[in-house]
């Protein structure tokens, strides 16, 4: 029988790299949210360095829309017998959150369907009511389908909405609209809608599901183009400045490191990516061709794109 690899085993390798000065990226990791938090406390104790940090706990609430496993508030249009489902019963998810929140852990949920997003928000709200309000910075990852009634709750509960804009392009918009009925008033990847409420927005790539290159995500966040090149809910597009902020400043905030990381300011750590184009003076299409010339970490050059020209 094949034994599935344990991703936590990688942490020791990263730790060894860090000891030898070979770790050239900052890793903030979130292992699985379970009822027993003893193992999480151990990881939290063992990994609290500048470059390798236990960040919080993560759990899946549902699956994805295309396989009808995303949890919806109402039945799928093309599969009326199902609403999708949750990984654990709703009550179990709420208990998990209450327990981990009481121990002051930050919690991230994979939630794609509007039912899953509502359940995550409900769980965070119940935990706050039971354990008291604090600067928890809980996160909901993906938020691909949202019901209008839940839009205001991210800001009210101080929950970060974390989007992966490259997913907008992964398939035709019909992959969603053919499955989710209009009577659910679905908001798809509602980035601008949540921005306008004053909620905190973070962007990421979702690597290895999609390429690591953030230029693609920046482009998608602005243009909202799907696989066919057709703009998908264009009104949810954001500006270039906003997209850059959501890839840098908010993730630093989401890792409780906004005083050290996320912006170029005196007194902060010199983690800098140098691009070969000024994104503000080129066309939106050219963002896709933009490359990293140099990466600086802790003020040291850790990567240089050296173009070799042959005569």
C-alpha positions in Angstrom: 0.0 0.0 0.0 1.2 3.5 -0.9 1.6 5.8 2.1 0.4 9.3 1.3 3.2 11.9 1.9 2.7 14.1 5.0 3.2 17.7 4.1 4.3 18.4 7.6 7.4 16.4 7.0 8.5 19.2 4.6 8.7 21.5 7.6 11.9 19.8 8.9 13.5 20.2 5.5 12.6 23.9 5.4 13.9 24.3 8.9 17.2 22.7 7.8 17.4 25.1 4.8 16.8 28.0 7.2 19.5 26.9 9.5 21.9 26.7 6.6 20.8 30.1 5.2 19.4 28.6 2.1 15.7 29.4 2.6 14.9 32.2 0.1 11.2 32.6 0.8 9.1 33.3 3.8 6.7 30.4 4.6 3.6 30.9 6.7 1.8 27.6 7.0 -1.6 26.5 8.2 -2.0 22.8 9.1 -5.4 21.0 9.3 -8.0 22.3 11.8 -8.9 19.3 14.0 -10.8 18.9 17.3 -7.6 18.0 19.1 -5.4 21.2 19.1 -2.5 19.6 21.0 -0.5 18.9 17.8 -1.2 22.4 16.5 0.1 23.9 19.7 3.3 21.8 19.3 3.8 23.1 15.8 3.1 26.6 16.9 5.8 26.3 19.5 8.4 24.7 17.1 7.9 27.0 14.2 8.0 30.7 15.0 11.0 32.0 13.2 11.3 35.0 10.9 11.2 32.8 7.7 9.2 29.7 8.8 6.1 30.4 10.8 3.1 28.5 12.0 0.3 30.8 10.9 -3.0 29.2 11.9 -5.3 26.3 11.0 -7.1 25.4 7.8 -10.1 23.2 6.9 -12.2 22.5 3.8 -16.0 23.1 4.1 -16.9 22.0 0.6 -15.7 21.1 -2.9 -16.0 22.8 -6.3 -18.8 24.0 -8.5 -17.8 22.0 -11.6 -18.2 18.6 -9.8 -21.4 19.7 -8.0 -19.5 19.4 -4.7 -19.5 23.1 -3.7 -22.2 23.5 -1.0 -25.0 25.8 -2.3 -27.9 27.4 -0.4 -30.3 25.9 -3.0 -30.2 23.0 -5.4 -28.0 22.9 -8.6 -29.9 24.0 -11.7 -28.6 21.0 -13.7 -28.7 18.5 -10.8 -31.8 19.4 -8.9 -31.3 16.5 -6.5 -28.3 18.0 -4.9 -27.0 21.2 -3.2 -23.5 19.8 -2.9 -22.3 19.0 0.6 -19.9 19.8 3.4 -16.8 17.9 4.6 -18.2 17.7 8.1 -21.7 18.4 9.5 -22.4 22.1 10.1 -22.5 21.6 13.9 -19.1 19.9 13.9 -17.6 22.8 11.8 -19.0 25.3 14.3 -17.6 23.3 17.3 -14.2 23.1 15.6 -14.1 26.9 15.2 -15.3 27.6 18.7 -12.6 25.4 20.2 -9.7 26.7 18.0 -10.8 30.3 18.3 -10.9 30.0 22.1 -7.2 29.0 21.9 -6.6 32.1 19.8 -5.8 30.3 16.6 -6.4 32.0 13.3 -8.7 29.9 11.1 -8.9 29.6 7.3 -11.7 27.9 5.5 -11.9 26.7 1.9 -15.4 27.7 1.0 -16.6 28.0 -2.6 -20.4 27.7 -2.7 -22.7 30.3 -1.2 -23.8 27.8 1.4 -20.3 27.0 2.5 -19.4 30.7 2.7 -22.4 31.4 4.9 -21.6 28.4 7.1 -18.0 29.8 7.6 -19.3 33.2 8.5 -21.9 31.7 10.9 -19.1 29.7 12.5 -16.9 32.7 13.0 -19.9 34.8 14.3 -20.8 32.1 16.8 -17.2 31.8 18.0 -17.0 35.5 18.5 -20.3 35.5 20.5 -19.0 32.7 22.7 -15.3 33.5 23.1 -15.5 37.3 22.8 -14.3 39.7 20.1 -10.6 39.8 19.3 -8.3 40.6 16.4 -8.6 37.1 15.0 -8.2 37.8 11.3 -10.0 34.6 10.2 -10.0 34.0 6.5 -12.3 32.5 3.9 -10.5 31.2 0.8 -12.0 31.4 -2.7 -15.5 32.9 -2.0 -16.5 32.0 -5.6 -20.2 32.2 -5.1 -21.8 34.6 -2.5 -25.4 35.4 -1.6 -26.1 39.2 -1.4 -27.3 38.8 2.2 -23.8 37.8 3.3 -21.9 40.6 1.6 -21.8 42.9 4.6 -20.8 40.2 7.1 -17.1 40.1 6.1 -16.5 43.7 7.2 -18.8 43.3 10.3 -17.0 40.1 11.5 -13.5 41.3 10.4 -13.1 38.3 8.2 -10.6 38.4 5.3 -11.9 37.4 1.9 -9.1 35.7 0.0 -9.5 35.3 -3.7 -7.4 33.6 -6.4 -8.1 35.8 -9.5 -6.5 33.4 -11.9 -9.4 31.0 -11.3 -11.7 33.5 -13.1 -10.0 32.4 -16.3 -9.8 28.7 -15.6 -13.1 27.9 -17.3 -15.9 29.5 -19.2 -18.4 31.5 -17.0 -21.1 29.1 -18.3 -19.5 26.4 -16.1 -21.1 28.3 -13.2 -24.2 29.9 -14.7 -25.3 26.5 -16.2 -25.1 25.0 -12.7 -26.3 27.7 -10.3 -29.8 29.1 -10.5 -30.4 32.8 -10.8 -33.0 32.6 -8.0 -30.0 32.3 -5.6 -28.9 35.8 -6.7 -25.4 34.5 -7.1 -22.5 36.9 -6.9 -19.5 35.3 -8.7 -16.0 36.1 -7.4 -17.5 39.3 -5.9 -14.2 41.1 -5.4 -15.3 44.7 -6.0 -18.6 44.2 -4.2 -16.6 43.2 -1.0 -14.0 45.9 -1.6 -16.8 48.5 -1.5 -18.0 47.3 1.9 -14.5 48.1 3.4 -13.8 44.4 3.9 -10.1 43.2 3.8 -9.3 41.5 0.5 -6.3 39.3 -0.1 -5.1 37.7 -3.3 -3.1 34.6 -3.9 -2.3 32.1 -6.7 -3.6 28.8 -5.4 -0.4 27.1 -6.6 0.0 24.3 -7.7 -3.6 24.3 -9.0 -2.7 27.3 -11.2 0.7 28.8 -12.1 2.6 30.7 -9.4 3.1 33.8 -11.6 1.1 36.6 -10.0 1.1 38.7 -13.2 -1.7 36.5 -14.5 -3.8 37.0 -11.4 -3.3 40.8 -11.5 -4.4 40.8 -15.2 -7.5 38.6 -14.3 -8.5 40.8 -11.3 -8.5 43.9 -13.6 -10.0 42.4 -16.8 -12.2 39.5 -15.4 -11.8 37.6 -18.6 -12.8 33.9 -18.7 -11.2 31.1 -20.7 -12.8 32.4 -24.0 -11.6 35.9 -23.4 -15.1 37.2 -22.5 -15.3 39.5 -19.5 -17.1 37.8 -16.7 -19.0 40.1 -14.4 -16.8 43.0 -15.5 -18.2 45.2 -12.7 -16.3 43.1 -10.2 -12.9 44.2 -11.7 -10.5 46.2 -9.5 -7.8 48.7 -10.4 -4.1 47.9 -10.8 -3.3 49.7 -7.6 -5.9 47.7 -5.7 -4.7 44.4 -7.2 -1.1 45.1 -6.2 -2.2 45.9 -2.6 -4.2 42.7 -2.3 -1.2 40.7 -3.4 1.2 42.4 -0.9 -0.1 44.5 1.9 -3.3 42.5 2.9 -1.5 39.1 2.9 1.1 40.6 5.3 -1.8 41.8 7.5 -3.4 38.3 7.2 -0.2 36.8 8.5 -0.1 39.4 11.4 3.2 40.8 10.0 2.0 44.1 8.5 4.5 46.0 10.7 7.4 44.1 9.0 6.2 43.1 5.5 3.8 44.0 2.7 4.9 47.5 1.8 8.2 49.3 1.0 8.8 51.5 4.0 11.7 52.6 6.1 12.0 50.2 9.1 10.4 47.2 7.3 12.2 44.1 6.1 13.7 44.6 2.6 11.7 42.0 0.7 11.5 43.4 -2.8 10.6 42.1 -6.3 11.9 44.2 -9.2 10.0 44.0 -12.5 11.2 44.7 -16.0 8.3 47.0 -16.7 6.4 49.7 -14.8 2.9 48.3 -14.5 1.4 51.7 -14.3 2.8 52.9 -17.6 2.0 49.9 -19.8 -1.2 48.5 -21.3 -3.2 46.0 -19.3 -2.3 43.3 -21.9 1.4 43.9 -21.3 1.1 42.9 -17.6 1.0 39.3 -18.8 4.5 39.7 -20.4 6.0 41.4 -17.4 8.9 39.4 -15.8 10.7 39.6 -12.5 14.2 40.9 -13.0 15.4 40.5 -9.4 14.1 39.3 -6.0 15.6 40.7 -2.8 15.0 39.1 0.6 16.3 40.6 3.8 18.2 43.1 1.6 20.1 40.3 -0.2 19.6 39.4 -3.8 18.3 35.8 -4.0 17.3 35.7 -7.7 18.5 37.5 -10.8 17.0 37.0 -14.2 20.1 37.1 -16.4 19.4 37.3 -20.0 22.3 35.8 -21.9 22.7 37.3 -25.4 24.9 35.4 -27.9 26.8 37.3 -30.6 
